[in-house]
Amino acid sequence: LRDRDHRIDTVIVGGRSGTTHNAREIAEYLEQWPVLPDRPLILIGYSKGASDILQFLIDFPEQASQVDAVVSIAGSVGGSPLAETYDSLYALLFSHLPWSHCPPGDGDVVESLRPEVRDEWLRNNQLPGHIRYYSIAAFTTHERIARALVPTWKSLLKYDRRNDGQLRPRDALIPGSTVLGYLNADHWAVALDIEDESELLAHRDDEAQFPHAALLEAVLKQVAIDSTNKASSGREQR
């Protein structure tokens, strides 16, 4: 995608921290990001990264004024019922998995994913109106669920038979956003090649890999089209 004239980078935030902590990390990163008038700034948030971005928009309004669009990909916008039932299992999981070197951060990651916490936050915070918001959710069937996500996928079936093993589709949508589509994939597959790191955890009966680059290219193309249309509309109004 960089070869196609996109400037792309990854903002590293605390994988085990709450949204307030990570919003600050996003702000600190963007302080080093040059503002280019001819290049719109698009923030793409995967999983809890979407909630971190929304928190950033509220906590750092001056920097948020530079943002043209926000895209949630399987984002935990509305939280997950799993946060209510898997809190203790989460701590156990992270103490044993290969990526347990992830720093503990402030430890608020599960708390910030509780549905009632996310619902209250969305009610109490009005997102900036100048930004265009987009959402992509995911849900799939048993043969496309990674082995380690099967238990949580089954747990979510009682809430919604359509889920990605971590989230219900409705919880992945930013209120008032443009829904770009629904992905036939589990929560890991939409953004991670986790099967390359751990075949045991990520084995799926359907082994087709998800086309990440194609997804991002389609997202950026649509956002660019909308940005051009927005600019043209603004000139016509003037």
N, C-alpha and C positions, 0 to 999 in steps of 0.2 A: 504493500500500500504506500510505503514511503516513495517507491519508485514512480508512483502515479501522482506525485506532487502533493501528497498529504504530509503534514508534519505531525508525527504521532509519538507519544511518549506515555509511560506508565507512572502513575502516582502511587507510591508505596505507602500504605497506611497500616495501622495496627490491626492484625488479623483477629486479635482477641480483645480489642478495646471497643468502647462504646462510640456512639456517633459524635458526641461533643469532642472527644479526644481526636478522632480521625478528621473531623471538619477542620480542626486547627492544623493538622498535618497537610491537608489539601491547600489551605491558605498559605502555609509556609512554602510549599512547593511552587505555587503560582506566583509568589513574589519574585521568583527567578525566571518566570516565563514572560518573554517579551510580548507586548501587545502590538499586534500587526493589524492596522485598520482594514486591509484587504483580505484578511484571513479570519473568518469567524472562529471563536473559541467554542468547541463542543466538548462537553464532559459526558463520558459514557461510564455508567456505573453498573457493575455486575454484582448480583447478590446483595450483600449488605453495603457494598460500595455505593449503591443507589441511595440508600438512607443517609450515608455519610455525606454525599453530595448535597442532598436536600438540606441537611443541617448546616453545611457550609454556606449555602445561599442565604440562610437566615442570620447566621452568626457573623458573617463577613460581607455585609451589603455592598461595600465599596468595591471589593474585588468581584463580587457577583455581578456588578454592573457591566463587567467585561464579557460575560458569558452570553453567547448567542443561543445555544440549545443544550438541553440535557436529555440523555437517552438512558432509560433503565432497561437492562437486559436481565431478565429473571431477577429483578430487584426485590429486596425485602421491604417494599414500601409500606405494606400493611402488616408486617411481621409474619409470624408463623405459629400455628397452634403447637408445633413441636417444642417451642421455647417453654411451654408450660409443663411438658412431660419429660423432656430429655435434658434438663439442666444438669443433673448429677452425672448423667452418661456423657455429656459433652466434656466435662472436666476429665473424666476417665479416658475418653477417646484421645484427647490431646496430650495426655501424659504417656501414651503408648505408640501413637502413630509415628511414621518416619519423619514427618515435618513438625515434631513436637519442639524443635528448636525455636519455633515462632515465639517471640517474647510475650510474656503474660499481659503486658500493657496494663490498663486500669481494671481489667476483669469484667467490664460491663457489657460485653458483647451479647450475652444471652438476654440480659435485662432489656437491652435496647431492641430486642427482637420480639418481645412479648406483644401480642395483638393489642391489648388494652393500652400499652405504652405508645405504640405507633399510632393508634386511633386518636388518642388524646393529643399527640403531637400534631397530627394532621389537622385536627379541629382548631388548635390554638395558634397555628402558624400559617400565614398567607404567603404563598410562594410568589416571588417577583413576577410581575406581569409582563415584563419586556422579553422574557425568555420563552422559547418554544419548547414544549415538553413532549417526549415520545416514550412509548412503552412497548416492550416485547416480553411476552410471558411464554411459559413452556409447560407442556404436560405430555405424558407418553404412556406406553403400555409396558407390561412386565418384561417383555423380551428386550426392551431398550433401557431398562433400569440397571445401573451399576450394582453389582452384588452387594456392596456395603450400604447402598441406599434402599434396598428392598424392604427392610423393616420399617423405615420411616415412610416409604411410599405406601405401604400397607396401612400404617397408622393414620395417614392422611385420607385414606379412602373413605373413612367414616365421616369426614368433613366435606370431601369433594372427590368424586371418582376420577376427576381430571386433576392430576398434580404431577410435579416433577421430582418427587422424593424429598423435597424440602419446603416447597411453597405451593399454595393454591394459586391458579392463574389470577383470580381477582385481587389477591394480595400483592401481585407484582406490577399493578398498574398505578401510575401517578395520577391522582385525581385531575380530570380535565385535560389529560394528555391525548395525543394522537396515538392510537394503537396501530403499530406497524405490522403486527402479526403474532401468531402463536407457533412455537417451535415444537416439533415432534422429537423431543430429546429430554434426558434427565437433567437435573440441576447442575451436575458437573460437566456434562458433555457440551453444554452451550458455550462454555468458555475455556475449558481446560482439557488438555490431553493427558488426563490423569492415568490413563491406562499405560502410558509410557513409563510412569514411575512405579505403579503397583498394579500388575495384572490381577493379583489376588483380590484386591478391593474393587477394582473397576471392571472386572469381567462382565460382559453383557452377552446374552444369547445372540443378539443382533450386533455384529462387530463392526458395522459400518461407522467410520469416523465422521464426526460432525464437521462441516465445511466452515470453519471459523472465519477465514479470510473473506469468503464470499458473503457471509452475513455482515461483517463490518463494512465491506465495500458497498453493499446494498443500502445499509443504514446511512453511510456518509453521502451516497448519491442522492437519496431522498431528502436528507436534511439540506443539502446544497441546492436542490431544486426549490425547496420551500423558501430558502434564504433569498434566492434570486427573485422568486415571485413576490416575497415580502418587500424587497427593495424596489421592484418595479411598481408595486402598489403604492408605496410611499411617495415615489416620484410623481405618479399620476395624481395623488391627492394634493400634492403641493402645486 
